Amino acid sequence: MSKNHVSDINIRVELDDNKVPDKIFWTAEDGGVNGAAAKAMLLSIWDHKAKETLRIDLWTKDMPVDEMKKFFHQTLVAMSDTFERATEDEKMAATMKDFCDYFAEKLELIEK
């Protein structure tokens, strides 16, 4: 039996004295990323046994609010795309994308 390929993704979080994230770095060697800096991250993992989502939501103390708004918008759009690929539910994916447009409009992320 052949050994399967293993791919690691590592996240390093440096905390200040109050244990607030100061710096975030991530590495995904198979993707060509090695110690790249980030200001925020959202990680969701499905726990099959408990049938629930486990989450890690982190952002550095110097993450600008305007960038956080863009980060959330882009994440919501990406989740809509992923939902469509995973479920083939085009109608609900379109509804999710409509919400993304509404979200961006209300936050004034897109030019009118």
Secondary structure, 3 states (H helix, E strand, C coil): CCCCCCCCCEEEEEECCCCCEEEEEEEEHHHCEEEEEECEEEEEEEECCCCEEEEEEEECCCCCHHHHHHHHHHHHHHHHHHHHHHHCCHHHHHHHHHHHHHHHHHCCCCCC
